[in-house]
Amino acid sequence: MDFHPQKCSVLRVTRATSNLIPSEYILKGIKLSIDKTTKYLGVDFDSDFSWRHHYDRVTKKANNMLGFLRFGSAFHFVLDIE
């Protein structure tokens, strides 16, 4: 399996807010970025295992689709009336 360092990042999973051990991760000579959240197979993972970011993203996507359907149906009914 071949890894691409540009697509990789580090996600530290902990509930600790202090005393984190500073460390660097290097893959194929490239330093990996340390992220607070990451998306894997459509699921957002947070560094403290909070699902807040995932819920927000999914809710926003659903609300956008609902707004699109409402707009489309309202526009469709207006055309039928005329």
C-alpha positions as CSV (number, residue, x, y, z in Angstrom):
1,M,0.0,0.0,0.0
2,D,1.4,3.4,-1.0
3,F,0.6,6.4,1.3
4,H,0.5,9.9,0.0
5,P,1.9,12.3,2.7
6,Q,-0.1,15.2,1.2
7,K,-3.4,13.4,2.0
8,C,-2.3,12.2,5.4
9,S,-2.6,14.0,8.8
10,V,-2.3,13.3,12.5
11,L,-5.3,13.1,14.7
12,R,-4.5,13.0,18.4
13,V,-7.4,11.4,20.3
14,T,-7.5,12.4,23.9
15,R,-9.7,14.2,26.4
16,A,-6.6,15.8,28.0
17,T,-6.5,19.6,27.6
18,S,-2.9,20.0,28.8
19,N,0.4,18.1,29.1
20,L,0.3,16.9,25.6
21,I,3.7,15.5,24.5
22,P,5.0,17.5,21.6
23,S,5.9,15.3,18.7
24,E,6.3,15.3,14.9
25,Y,5.3,12.7,12.5
26,I,7.2,12.4,9.3
27,L,6.1,10.2,6.3
28,K,8.4,9.9,3.3
29,G,10.4,12.9,4.5
30,I,7.3,15.2,4.8
31,K,6.1,16.5,8.1
32,L,2.4,15.6,8.7
33,S,0.0,18.3,9.8
34,I,-1.8,17.8,13.2
35,D,-5.6,18.3,12.8
36,K,-8.4,18.7,15.3
37,T,-11.0,17.0,13.0
38,T,-10.7,14.7,10.1
39,K,-13.2,13.1,7.7
40,Y,-12.9,9.3,7.0
41,L,-15.4,7.4,4.9
42,G,-18.0,10.2,5.3
43,V,-17.7,10.3,9.1
44,D,-16.1,13.3,10.9
45,F,-13.8,12.4,13.7
46,D,-12.9,14.9,16.4
47,S,-9.8,14.8,18.6
48,D,-11.9,14.5,21.8
49,F,-14.5,12.1,20.2
50,S,-17.2,14.7,20.1
51,W,-19.7,14.1,17.3
52,R,-20.6,17.8,17.2
53,H,-18.7,18.6,13.9
54,H,-20.2,15.5,12.2
55,Y,-23.8,16.4,13.4
56,D,-23.3,20.0,12.2
57,R,-22.1,19.0,8.7
58,V,-24.8,16.4,8.2
59,T,-27.5,18.7,9.5
60,K,-26.4,21.5,7.2
61,K,-26.4,19.2,4.2
62,A,-29.9,18.0,5.0
63,N,-31.2,21.5,5.5
64,N,-29.7,22.6,2.2
65,M,-31.4,19.7,0.5
66,L,-34.7,20.5,2.2
67,G,-34.5,24.1,1.1
68,F,-33.7,23.0,-2.4
69,L,-36.8,20.7,-2.5
70,R,-39.0,23.4,-1.0
71,F,-37.8,26.0,-3.6
72,G,-38.2,23.5,-6.4
73,S,-41.7,22.4,-5.4
74,A,-42.8,26.0,-4.9
75,F,-41.4,27.0,-8.3
76,H,-43.1,23.9,-9.9
77,F,-46.5,24.8,-8.4
78,V,-46.3,28.4,-9.6
79,L,-45.7,27.1,-13.1
80,D,-48.6,24.7,-12.9
81,I,-51.0,27.5,-11.8
82,E,-50.2,29.7,-14.7
